[in-house]
Amino acid sequence: MSEISKESDGQSVQNSSTSVMRELADDFMSLTKARLSILVVFTTAFGYLVATKVSGNFSWMIFIHTIFGTVLAAFGAAVFNQLMEVDADAKMKRTSNRPLPSKRLPRGLAFVIGWLFSAFGIIHLMLKTEPIAGAAAAATLVVYLFIYTPMKRYSSFNTIVGAVSGALPPLIGWAAGGGSMLSIGAAFLFALLFFWQLPHFAAINWMYREEYERGGFVMWSNQDVSGKKTAKIAVFFSICVVAVGVVFGFFSIMATWFAVAGGLLGFAMLWLALKFLKTTERKDARVLFFYTLLYLPAAMVVSYLAWRS
């Protein structure tokens, strides 16, 4: 065999190995819903930063333990969610190529992965941060997996329940940072995440309504061809987002200017929701959706700056 042939074969093996590793990485990202998990991590970090701004007891070690435990718990929740929805995911174009419905990963192995991630995440938070932080993570998983996920097949109220599980992660960070769960600060963190999710999900529901119906999920947007029903829901909850920004600006935990800044951020969402209601066009639902993605980090930054230490 010539040196050129050997070199070519070696390059081929290397390329094949690289391709396999890339596919495994992609499957891991998909199985753990890495992008959604990043959002959970950011909101958890936000809760910790706010709590320690108030107490003045920021610790890099506790912060890292909080993030690590939250990542594990979020990954575990994502795996179990996909295990519970394999059949539905197989029916929808946007999810049919995930590792489980495409049968690239055995369900038994996914169950073990999900169990290990979830258990170690919760235990890690309890032992390395605060027990109440681990309890908040456990509550998030219980609501997400045992109430929200099965409810998606029976009632559109699932979105409200899902917003509850989505509003708990910042409380993980808040508790890990020494914040009290029975405080105005905890109430703000929960309200901010809870109400933000509802216009966000309303827009997603309507843009992918046919996919959700094909998967057997009962959503606000089911059979809402005109978009009027979904848009009205988006408008109502956008008003709630405005209220959260304005009302909490008058509590002692915030500088009063937050009422203006938080209100303006919310009014922009309301304006886009009203535009969606007026036109009921997909492009306007899409603009609303993307604005919700901008709103959350902006609201977190503004509220952190306004939070009194």
C-alpha positions in Angstrom: 0.0 0.0 0.0 1.4 3.4 -1.0 2.0 6.2 1.5 -0.6 8.3 -0.2 -3.2 5.4 0.2 -2.3 5.0 3.9 -2.6 8.7 4.5 -6.0 8.8 2.7 -7.3 5.8 4.8 -6.1 7.5 8.0 -7.8 10.7 7.1 -11.0 8.8 6.3 -11.0 7.1 9.7 -10.4 10.4 11.4 -13.2 12.1 9.5 -15.6 9.2 10.4 -14.6 9.4 14.0 -15.2 13.1 14.0 -18.6 12.6 12.4 -19.7 10.1 15.0 -18.6 12.3 17.9 -20.5 15.2 16.3 -23.6 13.1 16.0 -23.3 11.9 19.6 -22.9 15.5 20.8 -25.9 16.6 18.7 -28.0 13.7 20.2 -27.0 14.7 23.7 -27.9 18.3 23.1 -31.3 17.2 21.8 -32.0 14.6 24.5 -31.2 17.1 27.3 -32.9 20.0 25.5 -29.7 22.0 26.1 -31.0 25.3 24.8 -34.1 25.2 27.1 -31.8 24.0 30.0 -29.6 27.1 29.4 -32.6 29.3 30.1 -33.3 27.4 33.3 -29.6 27.9 34.3 -29.8 31.7 33.5 -32.9 32.2 35.6 -31.4 30.2 38.5 -28.2 32.3 38.3 -30.4 35.4 38.3 -32.1 34.3 41.5 -28.8 33.6 43.2 -27.3 36.9 42.2 -30.3 38.9 43.4 -30.4 37.0 46.8 -26.7 37.6 47.4 -27.0 41.2 46.3 -29.4 41.7 49.2 -27.4 39.6 51.7 -23.9 40.6 50.5 -22.8 37.0 50.9 -21.9 36.0 47.3 -19.8 32.8 47.1 -18.3 31.6 43.9 -18.2 28.0 45.3 -21.9 28.0 46.2 -22.8 29.7 42.9 -20.9 27.0 40.9 -22.6 24.2 43.0 -26.0 25.9 42.4 -25.4 26.0 38.6 -24.0 22.5 38.4 -27.0 20.9 40.4 -29.5 22.9 38.3 -27.9 21.8 35.1 -28.1 18.1 36.1 -31.8 18.5 37.3 -32.8 20.3 34.1 -31.1 17.7 31.9 -32.9 14.9 33.8 -36.3 16.6 33.4 -35.7 17.0 29.7 -34.8 13.3 29.3 -37.9 12.1 31.2 -40.1 14.5 29.3 -39.0 13.0 26.0 -39.4 9.5 27.4 -43.0 10.3 28.2 -43.7 11.9 24.8 -41.9 9.6 22.4 -45.0 8.7 20.5 -46.1 12.3 20.2 -42.7 13.5 19.1 -42.6 10.8 16.4 -45.7 12.4 14.8 -44.3 16.0 14.7 -41.8 17.1 12.1 -39.9 19.4 14.4 -39.3 16.6 16.9 -39.4 13.3 14.9 -35.6 13.3 14.5 -34.9 13.4 18.2 -32.8 10.4 19.5 -35.8 8.5 21.1 -38.5 8.7 18.4 -35.9 8.0 15.7 -34.7 5.0 17.8 -31.1 6.0 17.8 -31.1 5.7 21.6 -32.8 2.9 23.6 -35.5 4.0 26.0 -34.0 1.9 28.8 -30.7 3.8 28.5 -32.5 7.1 28.4 -34.4 6.2 31.6 -31.1 5.5 33.4 -29.6 8.8 32.1 -32.6 10.8 33.2 -32.8 9.1 36.6 -29.1 9.8 37.3 -29.2 13.4 36.2 -32.3 14.2 38.2 -31.3 12.4 41.4 -27.8 13.7 41.4 -28.9 17.2 40.6 -31.4 17.4 43.5 -29.0 15.7 46.0 -26.2 18.0 44.9 -28.2 21.1 45.5 -29.4 19.8 48.9 -25.9 18.9 50.1 -23.8 21.7 48.6 -26.1 24.7 48.7 -29.3 24.8 50.8 -31.8 21.9 51.4 -34.7 24.3 50.3 -32.9 24.8 46.9 -32.9 21.1 46.3 -36.6 20.9 47.4 -37.4 23.7 44.8 -35.6 21.7 42.1 -37.6 18.6 43.1 -40.8 20.5 43.0 -39.9 21.8 39.5 -39.5 18.2 38.3 -42.7 17.0 40.0 -44.8 19.7 38.4 -43.1 19.5 35.0 -43.1 15.7 34.7 -46.1 14.4 36.7 -48.6 17.3 36.1 -47.7 19.4 33.1 -46.5 16.7 30.8 -49.5 14.3 31.0 -51.9 17.2 31.2 -50.8 18.3 27.7 -52.9 15.5 26.3 -56.1 16.4 28.1 -56.4 20.1 28.9 -55.1 23.4 27.6 -54.7 24.5 31.2 -51.4 22.6 30.9 -49.8 25.9 29.8 -50.6 27.5 33.1 -49.2 24.5 35.0 -46.1 24.5 32.7 -45.6 28.2 33.6 -45.5 27.2 37.3 -42.7 24.7 36.7 -40.9 27.3 34.6 -41.2 29.9 37.3 -39.6 27.8 40.0 -35.9 27.7 38.8 -35.1 31.3 39.9 -36.3 30.3 43.4 -33.7 27.6 43.3 -31.0 30.2 43.0 -32.8 32.5 45.5 -32.9 29.8 48.1 -29.3 28.8 47.5 -28.3 32.4 48.0 -30.1 32.5 51.4 -33.3 34.2 50.3 -36.6 33.4 52.1 -39.3 31.7 50.0 -41.9 33.7 52.0 -40.7 37.2 50.8 -41.6 39.9 48.3 -38.4 39.1 46.5 -39.4 35.5 45.9 -42.8 36.6 44.8 -41.3 38.9 42.2 -39.0 36.2 40.8 -41.9 33.8 40.5 -44.3 36.4 39.0 -41.7 37.6 36.5 -41.1 34.2 35.1 -44.7 32.9 35.4 -46.3 35.7 33.5 -43.5 36.1 30.9 -44.0 32.5 29.8 -47.6 32.9 28.9 -47.4 35.4 25.9 -44.3 33.5 24.9 -46.1 30.1 24.8 -49.2 31.6 23.2 -47.1 32.8 20.2 -45.4 29.4 20.0 -48.7 27.5 20.3 -50.3 29.3 17.4 -47.2 29.2 15.1 -47.0 25.4 15.6 -50.7 24.6 16.2 -50.9 22.0 13.4 -47.8 20.2 14.8 -49.3 20.2 18.3 -52.6 18.9 17.1 -50.8 16.2 15.1 -48.9 15.2 18.2 -52.2 14.9 20.2 -51.6 17.9 22.5 -54.4 20.0 23.7 -53.3 23.7 23.5 -54.9 27.1 23.5 -54.3 27.4 19.7 -56.0 24.1 18.7 -58.3 24.7 15.8 -57.8 28.5 16.2 -57.3 29.0 12.5 -58.0 32.7 12.7 -55.6 33.3 15.6 -58.1 35.6 17.4 -58.4 33.4 20.5 -54.7 32.9 20.9 -54.0 36.6 20.3 -56.5 37.6 23.0 -54.8 35.3 25.5 -51.5 36.8 24.6 -52.9 40.3 25.1 -54.3 39.4 28.5 -51.1 38.0 29.8 -49.1 40.8 28.3 -51.2 43.1 30.5 -50.2 41.0 33.4 -46.5 41.4 32.4 -47.0 45.1 32.4 -48.6 44.9 35.9 -45.7 42.9 37.3 -43.2 45.5 36.1 -45.2 48.5 37.4 -46.5 47.1 40.7 -43.3 45.7 42.0 -41.6 49.0 41.4 -43.5 50.4 44.3 -42.3 47.8 46.8 -39.3 48.6 49.0 -37.2 45.9 47.4 -36.9 47.9 44.2 -35.9 51.5 43.3 -39.0 53.3 42.2 -37.6 53.9 38.7 -38.2 50.1 38.1 -41.9 50.9 37.8 -41.2 52.9 34.7 -38.5 50.7 33.2 -40.3 47.4 33.9 -43.6 49.0 32.7 -42.1 50.1 29.4 -40.6 46.7 28.7 -44.0 45.2 29.3 -45.8 47.8 27.2 -43.7 46.8 24.2 -44.8 43.2 24.6 -48.5 44.4 24.9 -48.2 46.5 21.8 -46.9 43.5 19.8 -49.6 41.3 21.2 -52.2 43.8 20.2 -50.7 44.0 16.7 -50.9 40.2 16.5 -54.6 40.4 17.6 -55.3 43.0 14.8 -53.6 41.1 12.0 -53.5 37.5 13.2 -50.6 36.9 10.8 -47.9 34.4 11.5 -45.2 37.1 11.1 -46.6 39.1 13.9 -46.9 36.1 16.2 -43.3 35.4 15.3 -42.2 39.0 16.2 -44.1 38.7 19.5 -42.3 35.4 20.2 -38.8 36.9 19.5 -39.6 39.9 21.6 -40.4 37.7 24.6 -36.9 36.2 24.2 -35.5 39.7 24.4 -37.8 40.8 27.2 -36.7 38.3 29.8 -32.9 39.1 29.9 -33.7 42.8 29.7 -36.2 42.6 32.6 -33.7 40.5 34.7 -30.9 43.0 34.1 -33.1 46.0 34.9 -34.6 44.5 38.0 -31.1 43.4 39.2 -29.9 47.0 38.9 -33.1 48.3 40.6 -32.9 45.8 43.4 -32.0 47.5 46.7 -29.1 45.8 48.5 
